[in-house]
Amino acid sequence: MSTAPHIAQMDAQTQRAWEAGFAVPDPEVPCVSVGDLGILRWVRIEEGTVIAGVTPTYSGCPATLAIELAIEAAIRGAGFDHVRTQRVLSPAWTTDWITPEGREKLRAYGIAPPVDGSNAGKGALFAETIITCPRCGSDNTQRISEFGSTACKAHYQCRACAEPFDYFKCI
Ligand SMILES: [Zn+2]
């Protein structure tokens, strides 16, 4: 399940901490884990302390602190006494970091996953991007508002089946 590029280099202890952190559900989109979203960047153990690198989905996302605390708690729950998180702001998170499994889970949950390659420029978030309805698969959708249930999502409605849905914004 873990697709981090460095997973092969982890020892068993580090891998256990990584997998505990990986499985933490995102507080805003609980159908996907922070690992699925790519928010958890890495885990390493230094002098007995587990350090987990966390990249917020966007700068100032109010959920970031909650995510960090949840990751710390999960890793402690896996049997580590000393755990802390380190905020990793560079490189900035992009929706490209969402795993294929994460995209599938978003779709199954009724959230249209980010469109590949549409995040080239921040100024062109919604420019001519075709969003496919997660319910019926129609491309005939319209944006209702720029903000869905959270600031990270936009609200859309399908013209074919009338289903309203959230679209995970490309950042
Ligand atoms: Zn539809």
Backbone and ligand atoms as CSV (ligand in chain L), in Angstrom:
chain,resi,resn,atom,element,x,y,z
A,1,MET,N,N,0.808,-1.197,0.000
A,1,MET,CA,C,0.000,0.000,0.000
A,1,MET,C,C,0.851,1.262,0.000
A,2,SER,N,N,2.042,1.166,0.565
A,2,SER,CA,C,2.888,2.346,0.664
A,2,SER,C,C,3.704,2.506,-0.607
A,3,THR,N,N,3.613,3.656,-1.196
A,3,THR,CA,C,4.249,3.829,-2.491
A,3,THR,C,C,5.360,4.867,-2.459
A,4,ALA,N,N,5.827,5.193,-1.257
A,4,ALA,CA,C,6.898,6.188,-1.183
A,4,ALA,C,C,8.144,5.642,-1.869
A,5,PRO,N,N,8.838,6.487,-2.572
A,5,PRO,CA,C,10.006,6.033,-3.328
A,5,PRO,C,C,11.102,5.472,-2.432
A,6,HIS,N,N,11.099,5.886,-1.158
A,6,HIS,CA,C,12.180,5.476,-0.268
A,6,HIS,C,C,11.810,4.251,0.565
A,7,ILE,N,N,10.641,3.656,0.303
A,7,ILE,CA,C,10.156,2.583,1.168
A,7,ILE,C,C,11.129,1.406,1.212
A,8,ALA,N,N,11.812,1.156,0.093
A,8,ALA,CA,C,12.701,0.000,0.025
A,8,ALA,C,C,13.894,0.159,0.955
A,9,GLN,N,N,14.203,1.397,1.294
A,9,GLN,CA,C,15.373,1.634,2.134
A,9,GLN,C,C,15.033,1.628,3.627
A,10,MET,N,N,13.773,1.463,3.970
A,10,MET,CA,C,13.388,1.546,5.376
A,10,MET,C,C,13.702,0.250,6.109
A,11,ASP,N,N,14.129,0.392,7.353
A,11,ASP,CA,C,14.214,-0.789,8.197
A,11,ASP,C,C,12.811,-1.082,8.743
A,12,ALA,N,N,12.689,-2.206,9.433
A,12,ALA,CA,C,11.363,-2.649,9.862
A,12,ALA,C,C,10.696,-1.658,10.814
A,13,GLN,N,N,11.491,-1.071,11.709
A,13,GLN,CA,C,10.941,-0.101,12.663
A,13,GLN,C,C,10.377,1.114,11.935
A,14,THR,N,N,11.167,1.646,11.039
A,14,THR,CA,C,10.748,2.836,10.308
A,14,THR,C,C,9.514,2.533,9.471
A,15,GLN,N,N,9.501,1.361,8.884
A,15,GLN,CA,C,8.369,1.000,8.044
A,15,GLN,C,C,7.079,0.889,8.868
A,16,ARG,N,N,7.219,0.366,10.099
A,16,ARG,CA,C,6.048,0.256,10.964
A,16,ARG,C,C,5.499,1.651,11.292
A,17,ALA,N,N,6.396,2.580,11.595
A,17,ALA,CA,C,5.975,3.953,11.886
A,17,ALA,C,C,5.348,4.595,10.644
A,18,TRP,N,N,5.976,4.354,9.491
A,18,TRP,CA,C,5.467,4.916,8.235
A,18,TRP,C,C,4.045,4.426,7.954
A,19,GLU,N,N,3.838,3.126,8.116
A,19,GLU,CA,C,2.526,2.583,7.779
A,19,GLU,C,C,1.453,3.046,8.759
A,20,ALA,N,N,1.844,3.246,10.025
A,20,ALA,CA,C,0.878,3.775,11.001
A,20,ALA,C,C,0.479,5.195,10.629
A,21,GLY,N,N,1.463,6.004,10.245
A,21,GLY,CA,C,1.165,7.380,9.854
A,21,GLY,C,C,0.403,7.448,8.540
A,22,PHE,N,N,0.775,6.576,7.623
A,22,PHE,CA,C,0.184,6.549,6.287
A,22,PHE,C,C,-1.329,6.358,6.343
A,23,ALA,N,N,-1.770,5.538,7.318
A,23,ALA,CA,C,-3.179,5.127,7.365
A,23,ALA,C,C,-4.086,6.158,8.025
A,24,VAL,N,N,-3.536,7.241,8.553
A,24,VAL,CA,C,-4.368,8.241,9.234
A,24,VAL,C,C,-5.334,8.879,8.235
A,25,PRO,N,N,-6.641,8.858,8.543
A,25,PRO,CA,C,-7.591,9.476,7.605
A,25,PRO,C,C,-7.439,10.990,7.560
A,26,ASP,N,N,-7.619,11.560,6.392
A,26,ASP,CA,C,-7.596,13.012,6.272
A,26,ASP,C,C,-8.822,13.568,6.992
A,27,PRO,N,N,-8.661,14.573,7.859
A,27,PRO,CA,C,-9.807,15.076,8.626
A,27,PRO,C,C,-10.889,15.716,7.750
A,28,GLU,N,N,-10.507,16.227,6.599
A,28,GLU,CA,C,-11.501,16.882,5.740
A,28,GLU,C,C,-12.121,15.910,4.745
A,29,VAL,N,N,-11.348,14.935,4.341
A,29,VAL,CA,C,-11.841,13.948,3.370
A,29,VAL,C,C,-11.525,12.568,3.951
A,30,PRO,N,N,-12.343,12.096,4.913
A,30,PRO,CA,C,-11.971,10.897,5.682
A,30,PRO,C,C,-11.919,9.613,4.859
A,31,CYS,N,N,-12.381,9.656,3.619
A,31,CYS,CA,C,-12.310,8.447,2.800
A,31,CYS,C,C,-10.891,8.167,2.327
A,32,VAL,N,N,-10.018,9.140,2.418
A,32,VAL,CA,C,-8.637,8.916,1.992
A,32,VAL,C,C,-7.694,9.159,3.169
A,33,SER,N,N,-6.564,8.481,3.142
A,33,SER,CA,C,-5.585,8.660,4.214
A,33,SER,C,C,-4.600,9.757,3.829
A,34,VAL,N,N,-3.890,10.226,4.847
A,34,VAL,CA,C,-2.879,11.255,4.576
A,34,VAL,C,C,-1.757,10.689,3.701
A,35,GLY,N,N,-1.585,9.355,3.776
A,35,GLY,CA,C,-0.627,8.725,2.880
A,35,GLY,C,C,-1.122,8.736,1.443
A,36,ASP,N,N,-2.415,8.420,1.274
A,36,ASP,CA,C,-3.010,8.451,-0.068
A,36,ASP,C,C,-2.878,9.835,-0.697
A,37,LEU,N,N,-3.047,10.855,0.129
A,37,LEU,CA,C,-3.010,12.220,-0.396
A,37,LEU,C,C,-1.587,12.720,-0.628
A,38,GLY,N,N,-0.610,12.007,-0.085
A,38,GLY,CA,C,0.765,12.464,-0.241
A,38,GLY,C,C,1.155,13.539,0.761
A,39,ILE,N,N,0.318,13.729,1.788
A,39,ILE,CA,C,0.620,14.750,2.796
A,39,ILE,C,C,1.756,14.280,3.709
A,40,LEU,N,N,1.736,12.979,4.037
A,40,LEU,CA,C,2.846,12.401,4.801
A,40,LEU,C,C,3.984,12.135,3.819
A,41,ARG,N,N,5.086,12.847,3.979
A,41,ARG,CA,C,6.162,12.765,2.993
A,41,ARG,C,C,7.162,11.672,3.304
A,42,TRP,N,N,7.558,11.588,4.557
A,42,TRP,CA,C,8.574,10.602,4.935
A,42,TRP,C,C,8.527,10.395,6.434
A,43,VAL,N,N,9.124,9.307,6.861
A,43,VAL,CA,C,9.300,9.036,8.284
A,43,VAL,C,C,10.731,8.588,8.483
A,44,ARG,N,N,11.374,9.101,9.500
A,44,ARG,CA,C,12.701,8.589,9.839
A,44,ARG,C,C,12.860,8.559,11.354
A,45,ILE,N,N,13.783,7.747,11.802
A,45,ILE,CA,C,14.028,7.633,13.234
A,45,ILE,C,C,15.421,8.138,13.528
A,46,GLU,N,N,15.485,9.158,14.404
A,46,GLU,CA,C,16.780,9.723,14.786
A,46,GLU,C,C,16.917,9.658,16.290
A,47,GLU,N,N,17.911,8.930,16.766
A,47,GLU,CA,C,18.187,8.809,18.200
A,47,GLU,C,C,16.929,8.472,18.978
A,48,GLY,N,N,16.189,7.527,18.486
A,48,GLY,CA,C,15.022,7.033,19.209
A,48,GLY,C,C,13.748,7.843,19.025
A,49,THR,N,N,13.821,8.934,18.282
A,49,THR,CA,C,12.630,9.741,18.041
A,49,THR,C,C,12.171,9.550,16.595
A,50,VAL,N,N,10.874,9.248,16.462
A,50,VAL,CA,C,10.307,9.156,15.119
A,50,VAL,C,C,9.965,10.561,14.641
A,51,ILE,N,N,10.441,10.923,13.476
A,51,ILE,CA,C,10.131,12.231,12.890
A,51,ILE,C,C,9.369,11.981,11.594
A,52,ALA,N,N,8.197,12.600,11.505
A,52,ALA,CA,C,7.358,12.423,10.322
A,52,ALA,C,C,7.278,13.747,9.575
A,53,GLY,N,N,7.620,13.740,8.311
A,53,GLY,CA,C,7.563,14.942,7.487
A,53,GLY,C,C,6.169,15.112,6.905
A,54,VAL,N,N,5.571,16.289,7.146
A,54,VAL,CA,C,4.199,16.539,6.717
A,54,VAL,C,C,4.157,17.795,5.854
A,55,THR,N,N,3.558,17.683,4.683
A,55,THR,CA,C,3.388,18.838,3.801
A,55,THR,C,C,1.907,19.198,3.740
A,56,PRO,N,N,1.537,20.412,4.147
A,56,PRO,CA,C,0.115,20.808,4.081
A,56,PRO,C,C,-0.367,20.848,2.631
A,57,THR,N,N,-1.674,20.570,2.434
A,57,THR,CA,C,-2.194,20.594,1.074
A,57,THR,C,C,-2.108,21.997,0.486
A,58,TYR,N,N,-2.325,22.995,1.307
A,58,TYR,CA,C,-2.012,24.348,0.840
A,58,TYR,C,C,-1.606,25.168,2.046
A,59,SER,N,N,-0.851,26.197,1.799
A,59,SER,CA,C,-0.315,27.007,2.880
A,59,SER,C,C,-1.460,27.602,3.689
A,60,GLY,N,N,-1.432,27.379,4.987
A,60,GLY,CA,C,-2.468,27.938,5.833
A,60,GLY,C,C,-3.693,27.072,5.953
A,61,CYS,N,N,-3.643,25.854,5.437
A,61,CYS,CA,C,-4.793,24.964,5.577
A,61,CYS,C,C,-5.036,24.729,7.063
A,62,PRO,N,N,-6.236,25.061,7.561
A,62,PRO,CA,C,-6.476,24.979,9.004
A,62,PRO,C,C,-6.423,23.550,9.542
A,63,ALA,N,N,-6.496,22.585,8.664
A,63,ALA,CA,C,-6.487,21.193,9.115
A,63,ALA,C,C,-5.079,20.675,9.372
A,64,THR,N,N,-4.066,21.456,9.008
A,64,THR,CA,C,-2.702,20.932,9.074
A,64,THR,C,C,-2.307,20.507,10.480
A,65,LEU,N,N,-2.611,21.326,11.474
A,65,LEU,CA,C,-2.234,20.990,12.843
A,65,LEU,C,C,-2.953,19.712,13.286
A,66,ALA,N,N,-4.226,19.606,12.969
A,66,ALA,CA,C,-4.985,18.400,13.323
A,66,ALA,C,C,-4.374,17.167,12.665
A,67,ILE,N,N,-3.942,17.334,11.426
A,67,ILE,CA,C,-3.319,16.212,10.709
A,67,ILE,C,C,-2.017,15.804,11.402
A,68,GLU,N,N,-1.212,16.792,11.772
A,68,GLU,CA,C,0.067,16.490,12.432
A,68,GLU,C,C,-0.159,15.764,13.749
A,69,LEU,N,N,-1.127,16.234,14.532
A,69,LEU,CA,C,-1.403,15.592,15.816
A,69,LEU,C,C,-1.920,14.165,15.614
A,70,ALA,N,N,-2.744,13.973,14.598
A,70,ALA,CA,C,-3.290,12.640,14.332
A,70,ALA,C,C,-2.188,11.679,13.892
A,71,ILE,N,N,-1.260,12.170,13.101
A,71,ILE,CA,C,-0.140,11.324,12.658
A,71,ILE,C,C,0.736,10.958,13.861
A,72,GLU,N,N,1.001,11.932,14.706
A,72,GLU,CA,C,1.805,11.647,15.908
A,72,GLU,C,C,1.126,10.591,16.775
A,73,ALA,N,N,-0.183,10.759,16.969
A,73,ALA,CA,C,-0.922,9.809,17.817
A,73,ALA,C,C,-0.904,8.406,17.214
A,74,ALA,N,N,-1.054,8.330,15.901
A,74,ALA,CA,C,-1.089,7.017,15.242
A,74,ALA,C,C,0.260,6.311,15.373
A,75,ILE,N,N,1.324,7.062,15.229
A,75,ILE,CA,C,2.661,6.447,15.316
A,75,ILE,C,C,2.949,6.038,16.762
A,76,ARG,N,N,2.526,6.871,17.727
A,76,ARG,CA,C,2.644,6.458,19.132
A,76,ARG,C,C,1.874,5.164,19.367
A,77,GLY,N,N,0.705,5.084,18.751
A,77,GLY,CA,C,-0.135,3.886,18.899
A,77,GLY,C,C,0.512,2.634,18.332
A,78,ALA,N,N,1.478,2.829,17.439
A,78,ALA,CA,C,2.187,1.689,16.863
A,78,ALA,C,C,3.369,1.282,17.738
A,79,GLY,N,N,3.504,1.930,18.908
A,79,GLY,CA,C,4.510,1.477,19.862
A,79,GLY,C,C,5.747,2.348,19.965
A,80,PHE,N,N,5.666,3.594,19.504
A,80,PHE,CA,C,6.816,4.495,19.601
A,80,PHE,C,C,6.520,5.569,20.650
A,81,ASP,N,N,7.451,5.759,21.575
A,81,ASP,CA,C,7.228,6.703,22.671
A,81,ASP,C,C,7.520,8.144,22.264
A,82,HIS,N,N,8.506,8.310,21.408
A,82,HIS,CA,C,8.930,9.668,21.069
A,82,HIS,C,C,8.652,9.930,19.592
A,83,VAL,N,N,7.696,10.807,19.368
A,83,VAL,CA,C,7.256,11.087,18.001
A,83,VAL,C,C,7.089,12.590,17.838
A,84,ARG,N,N,7.556,13.104,16.719
A,84,ARG,CA,C,7.219,14.490,16.395
A,84,ARG,C,C,7.087,14.625,14.882
A,85,THR,N,N,6.409,15.688,14.486
A,85,THR,CA,C,6.268,15.941,13.058
A,85,THR,C,C,7.115,17.153,12.677
A,86,GLN,N,N,7.467,17.167,11.437
A,86,GLN,CA,C,8.222,18.301,10.905
A,86,GLN,C,C,7.488,18.782,9.668
A,87,ARG,N,N,7.144,20.055,9.648
A,87,ARG,CA,C,6.407,20.583,8.507
A,87,ARG,C,C,7.360,20.808,7.337
A,88,VAL,N,N,7.018,20.234,6.215
A,88,VAL,CA,C,7.867,20.331,5.022
A,88,VAL,C,C,7.139,21.199,3.999
A,89,LEU,N,N,7.622,22.420,3.830
A,89,LEU,CA,C,6.906,23.365,2.970
A,89,LEU,C,C,7.441,23.399,1.546
A,90,SER,N,N,8.600,22.786,1.350
A,90,SER,CA,C,9.175,22.788,0.010
A,90,SER,C,C,9.697,21.400,-0.327
A,91,PRO,N,N,9.350,20.821,-1.456
A,91,PRO,CA,C,8.467,21.419,-2.472
A,91,PRO,C,C,7.018,21.448,-1.995
A,92,ALA,N,N,6.239,22.356,-2.555
A,92,ALA,CA,C,4.834,22.483,-2.172
A,92,ALA,C,C,4.045,21.265,-2.637
A,93,TRP,N,N,3.025,20.942,-1.836
A,93,TRP,CA,C,2.159,19.818,-2.178
A,93,TRP,C,C,1.468,20.066,-3.510
A,94,THR,N,N,1.340,19.026,-4.295
A,94,THR,CA,C,0.512,19.130,-5.496
A,94,THR,C,C,-0.390,17.905,-5.553
A,95,THR,N,N,-1.466,18.037,-6.289
A,95,THR,CA,C,-2.402,16.922,-6.400
A,95,THR,C,C,-1.775,15.732,-7.120
A,96,ASP,N,N,-0.636,15.952,-7.784
A,96,ASP,CA,C,0.075,14.836,-8.412
A,96,ASP,C,C,0.542,13.820,-7.377
A,97,TRP,N,N,0.643,14.232,-6.126
A,97,TRP,CA,C,1.128,13.334,-5.084
A,97,TRP,C,C,0.045,12.377,-4.597
A,98,ILE,N,N,-1.186,12.602,-4.993
A,98,ILE,CA,C,-2.251,11.682,-4.597
A,98,ILE,C,C,-2.022,10.352,-5.308
A,99,THR,N,N,-2.038,9.257,-4.544
A,99,THR,CA,C,-1.761,7.950,-5.132
A,99,THR,C,C,-2.928,7.505,-6.013
A,100,PRO,N,N,-2.690,6.579,-6.944
A,100,PRO,CA,C,-3.806,6.034,-7.733
A,100,PRO,C,C,-4.906,5.468,-6.843
A,101,GLU,N,N,-4.519,4.820,-5.745
A,101,GLU,CA,C,-5.520,4.298,-4.803
A,101,GLU,C,C,-6.329,5.453,-4.208
A,102,GLY,N,N,-5.645,6.539,-3.884
A,102,GLY,CA,C,-6.324,7.700,-3.317
A,102,GLY,C,C,-7.330,8.285,-4.292
A,103,ARG,N,N,-6.952,8.350,-5.570
A,103,ARG,CA,C,-7.872,8.860,-6.596
A,103,ARG,C,C,-9.124,7.987,-6.704
A,104,GLU,N,N,-8.904,6.671,-6.651
A,104,GLU,CA,C,-10.044,5.744,-6.716
A,104,GLU,C,C,-10.970,5.936,-5.527
A,105,LYS,N,N,-10.369,6.116,-4.343
A,105,LYS,CA,C,-11.187,6.294,-3.143
A,105,LYS,C,C,-11.986,7.590,-3.222
A,106,LEU,N,N,-11.373,8.648,-3.730
A,106,LEU,CA,C,-12.094,9.911,-3.875
A,106,LEU,C,C,-13.296,9.731,-4.788
A,107,ARG,N,N,-13.067,9.043,-5.906
A,107,ARG,CA,C,-14.142,8.845,-6.876
A,107,ARG,C,C,-15.263,8.017,-6.255
A,108,ALA,N,N,-14.882,6.959,-5.546
A,108,ALA,CA,C,-15.878,6.093,-4.925
A,108,ALA,C,C,-16.689,6.847,-3.872
A,109,TYR,N,N,-16.073,7.846,-3.282
A,109,TYR,CA,C,-16.710,8.633,-2.223
A,109,TYR,C,C,-17.580,9.738,-2.810
A,110,GLY,N,N,-17.515,9.926,-4.124
A,110,GLY,CA,C,-18.328,10.952,-4.768
A,110,GLY,C,C,-17.619,12.274,-4.938
A,111,ILE,N,N,-16.295,12.264,-4.797
A,111,ILE,CA,C,-15.503,13.469,-5.031
A,111,ILE,C,C,-14.712,13.258,-6.315
A,112,ALA,N,N,-14.869,14.161,-7.248
A,112,ALA,CA,C,-14.119,14.019,-8.487
A,112,ALA,C,C,-12.648,14.244,-8.186
A,113,PRO,N,N,-11.792,13.254,-8.498
A,113,PRO,CA,C,-10.368,13.443,-8.227
A,113,PRO,C,C,-9.769,14.471,-9.163
A,114,PRO,N,N,-8.620,15.028,-8.782
A,114,PRO,CA,C,-7.994,16.054,-9.612
A,114,PRO,C,C,-7.683,15.522,-11.002
A,115,VAL,N,N,-7.858,16.394,-11.983
A,115,VAL,CA,C,-7.577,16.013,-13.357
A,115,VAL,C,C,-6.074,16.081,-13.584
A,116,ASP,N,N,-5.519,15.013,-14.123
A,116,ASP,CA,C,-4.076,14.959,-14.346
A,116,ASP,C,C,-3.629,16.088,-15.259
A,117,GLY,N,N,-2.555,16.712,-14.886
A,117,GLY,CA,C,-1.946,17.704,-15.758
A,117,GLY,C,C,-2.643,19.052,-15.776
A,118,SER,N,N,-3.663,19.219,-14.947
A,118,SER,CA,C,-4.396,20.480,-14.985
A,118,SER,C,C,-3.855,21.481,-13.979
A,119,ASN,N,N,-2.829,21.098,-13.264
A,119,ASN,CA,C,-2.336,21.969,-12.202
A,119,ASN,C,C,-1.044,22.680,-12.606
A,120,ALA,N,N,-0.946,22.986,-13.863
A,120,ALA,CA,C,0.280,23.614,-14.339
A,120,ALA,C,C,0.438,25.016,-13.778
A,121,GLY,N,N,-0.651,25.731,-13.652
A,121,GLY,CA,C,-0.548,27.104,-13.161
A,121,GLY,C,C,-1.620,27.391,-12.128
A,122,LYS,N,N,-1.233,28.045,-11.056
A,122,LYS,CA,C,-2.201,28.326,-10.007
A,122,LYS,C,C,-3.289,29.275,-10.483
A,123,GLY,N,N,-2.954,30.145,-11.434
A,123,GLY,CA,C,-3.928,31.123,-11.892
A,123,GLY,C,C,-4.984,30.519,-12.805
A,124,ALA,N,N,-4.788,29.289,-13.197
A,124,ALA,CA,C,-5.698,28.689,-14.170
A,124,ALA,C,C,-6.400,27.470,-13.580
A,125,LEU,N,N,-6.780,27.595,-12.312
A,125,LEU,CA,C,-7.352,26.456,-11.600
A,125,LEU,C,C,-8.504,25.802,-12.352
A,126,PHE,N,N,-9.389,26.617,-12.887
A,126,PHE,CA,C,-10.600,26.052,-13.464
A,126,PHE,C,C,-10.710,26.325,-14.956
A,127,ALA,N,N,-9.616,26.811,-15.533
A,127,ALA,CA,C,-9.684,27.216,-16.923
A,127,ALA,C,C,-9.899,26.001,-17.821
A,128,GLU,N,N,-11.063,25.889,-18.375
A,128,GLU,CA,C,-11.361,24.899,-19.413
A,128,GLU,C,C,-11.088,23.460,-18.972
A,129,THR,N,N,-10.990,23.238,-17.690
A,129,THR,CA,C,-10.781,21.872,-17.237
A,129,THR,C,C,-12.122,21.135,-17.237
A,130,ILE,N,N,-12.154,19.991,-17.870
A,130,ILE,CA,C,-13.388,19.210,-17.891
A,130,ILE,C,C,-13.414,18.298,-16.673
A,131,ILE,N,N,-14.430,18.477,-15.862
A,131,ILE,CA,C,-14.561,17.672,-14.659
A,131,ILE,C,C,-15.620,16.600,-14.919
A,132,THR,N,N,-15.256,15.372,-14.707
A,132,THR,CA,C,-16.171,14.261,-14.963
A,132,THR,C,C,-16.998,13.964,-13.712
A,133,CYS,N,N,-18.302,13.808,-13.903
A,133,CYS,CA,C,-19.191,13.488,-12.786
A,133,CYS,C,C,-18.777,12.144,-12.168
A,134,PRO,N,N,-18.522,12.125,-10.850
A,134,PRO,CA,C,-18.091,10.858,-10.225
A,134,PRO,C,C,-19.225,9.837,-10.147
A,135,ARG,N,N,-20.469,10.287,-10.370
A,135,ARG,CA,C,-21.599,9.375,-10.251
A,135,ARG,C,C,-21.930,8.688,-11.569
A,136,CYS,N,N,-22.061,9.479,-12.652
A,136,CYS,CA,C,-22.503,8.877,-13.919
A,136,CYS,C,C,-21.435,8.944,-15.007
A,137,GLY,N,N,-20.346,9.666,-14.769
A,137,GLY,CA,C,-19.264,9.692,-15.745
A,137,GLY,C,C,-19.444,10.731,-16.840
A,138,SER,N,N,-20.511,11.532,-16.764
A,138,SER,CA,C,-20.714,12.553,-17.796
A,138,SER,C,C,-19.715,13.689,-17.647
A,139,ASP,N,N,-19.304,14.258,-18.774
A,139,ASP,CA,C,-18.439,15.440,-18.756
A,139,ASP,C,C,-19.252,16.732,-18.734
A,140,ASN,N,N,-20.556,16.597,-18.780
A,140,ASN,CA,C,-21.425,17.769,-18.830
A,140,ASN,C,C,-21.707,18.261,-17.412
A,141,THR,N,N,-20.703,18.945,-16.859
A,141,THR,CA,C,-20.817,19.405,-15.476
A,141,THR,C,C,-20.578,20.900,-15.403
A,142,GLN,N,N,-21.062,21.518,-14.352
A,142,GLN,CA,C,-20.836,22.949,-14.171
A,142,GLN,C,C,-20.432,23.238,-12.747
A,143,ARG,N,N,-19.603,24.256,-12.625
A,143,ARG,CA,C,-19.163,24.671,-11.296
A,143,ARG,C,C,-20.241,25.532,-10.647
A,144,ILE,N,N,-20.636,25.165,-9.445
A,144,ILE,CA,C,-21.638,25.927,-8.701
A,144,ILE,C,C,-20.963,27.019,-7.881
A,145,SER,N,N,-19.899,26.650,-7.210
A,145,SER,CA,C,-19.167,27.646,-6.446
A,145,SER,C,C,-17.725,27.211,-6.324
A,146,GLU,N,N,-16.883,28.183,-6.064
A,146,GLU,CA,C,-15.454,27.887,-6.016
A,146,GLU,C,C,-15.099,27.132,-4.749
A,147,PHE,N,N,-15.971,27.189,-3.754
A,147,PHE,CA,C,-15.679,26.520,-2.500
A,147,PHE,C,C,-16.751,25.487,-2.192
A,148,GLY,N,N,-16.327,24.260,-1.998
A,148,GLY,CA,C,-17.239,23.198,-1.616
A,148,GLY,C,C,-17.327,23.105,-0.117
A,149,SER,N,N,-17.397,21.877,0.396
A,149,SER,CA,C,-17.566,21.679,1.825
A,149,SER,C,C,-16.329,22.123,2.606
A,150,THR,N,N,-15.197,22.195,1.942
A,150,THR,CA,C,-14.011,22.781,2.565
A,150,THR,C,C,-13.350,23.670,1.533
A,151,ALA,N,N,-12.410,24.482,1.989
A,151,ALA,CA,C,-11.737,25.401,1.077
A,151,ALA,C,C,-10.886,24.671,0.047
A,152,CYS,N,N,-10.583,23.408,0.294
A,152,CYS,CA,C,-9.749,22.644,-0.632
A,152,CYS,C,C,-10.551,22.101,-1.801
A,153,LYS,N,N,-11.858,22.256,-1.766
A,153,LYS,CA,C,-12.684,21.657,-2.803
A,153,LYS,C,C,-13.579,22.707,-3.445
A,154,ALA,N,N,-14.007,22.435,-4.657
A,154,ALA,CA,C,-14.972,23.289,-5.324
A,154,ALA,C,C,-16.260,22.485,-5.502
A,155,HIS,N,N,-17.378,23.217,-5.580
A,155,HIS,CA,C,-18.653,22.538,-5.671
A,155,HIS,C,C,-19.134,22.525,-7.120
A,156,TYR,N,N,-19.494,21.350,-7.595
A,156,TYR,CA,C,-19.942,21.172,-8.969
A,156,TYR,C,C,-21.308,20.509,-8.986
A,157,GLN,N,N,-21.970,20.633,-10.136
A,157,GLN,CA,C,-23.195,19.870,-10.343
A,157,GLN,C,C,-23.163,19.270,-11.736
A,158,CYS,N,N,-23.644,18.033,-11.826
A,158,CYS,CA,C,-23.705,17.345,-13.109
A,158,CYS,C,C,-24.995,17.746,-13.823
A,159,ARG,N,N,-24.885,18.146,-15.100
A,159,ARG,CA,C,-26.085,18.505,-15.865
A,159,ARG,C,C,-26.811,17.258,-16.341
A,160,ALA,N,N,-26.108,16.131,-16.444
A,160,ALA,CA,C,-26.722,14.906,-16.958
A,160,ALA,C,C,-27.595,14.234,-15.901
A,161,CYS,N,N,-27.042,14.067,-14.675
A,161,CYS,CA,C,-27.806,13.343,-13.661
A,161,CYS,C,C,-28.190,14.231,-12.491
A,162,ALA,N,N,-27.845,15.512,-12.561
A,162,ALA,CA,C,-28.211,16.503,-11.550
A,162,ALA,C,C,-27.526,16.295,-10.206
A,163,GLU,N,N,-26.555,15.392,-10.162
A,163,GLU,CA,C,-25.861,15.120,-8.903
A,163,GLU,C,C,-24.901,16.256,-8.553
A,164,PRO,N,N,-25.046,16.824,-7.358
A,164,PRO,CA,C,-24.012,17.770,-6.922
A,164,PRO,C,C,-22.816,17.019,-6.376
A,165,PHE,N,N,-21.644,17.520,-6.586
A,165,PHE,CA,C,-20.461,16.833,-6.056
A,165,PHE,C,C,-19.336,17.827,-5.828
A,166,ASP,N,N,-18.375,17.392,-5.044
A,166,ASP,CA,C,-17.188,18.207,-4.777
A,166,ASP,C,C,-16.076,17.802,-5.736
A,167,TYR,N,N,-15.333,18.776,-6.122
A,167,TYR,CA,C,-14.148,18.523,-6.936
A,167,TYR,C,C,-12.927,18.924,-6.142
A,168,PHE,N,N,-11.983,18.019,-6.031
A,168,PHE,CA,C,-10.769,18.299,-5.278
A,168,PHE,C,C,-9.900,19.250,-6.078
A,169,LYS,N,N,-9.734,20.453,-5.569
A,169,LYS,CA,C,-9.039,21.489,-6.316
A,169,LYS,C,C,-7.590,21.129,-6.590
A,170,CYS,N,N,-7.187,21.459,-7.761
A,170,CYS,CA,C,-5.769,21.303,-8.085
A,170,CYS,C,C,-5.005,22.505,-7.557
A,171,ILE,N,N,-3.934,22.233,-6.869
A,171,ILE,CA,C,-3.165,23.327,-6.284
A,171,ILE,C,C,-1.801,23.355,-6.923
L,1,ZN,ZN,ZN,-23.699,12.769,-13.387
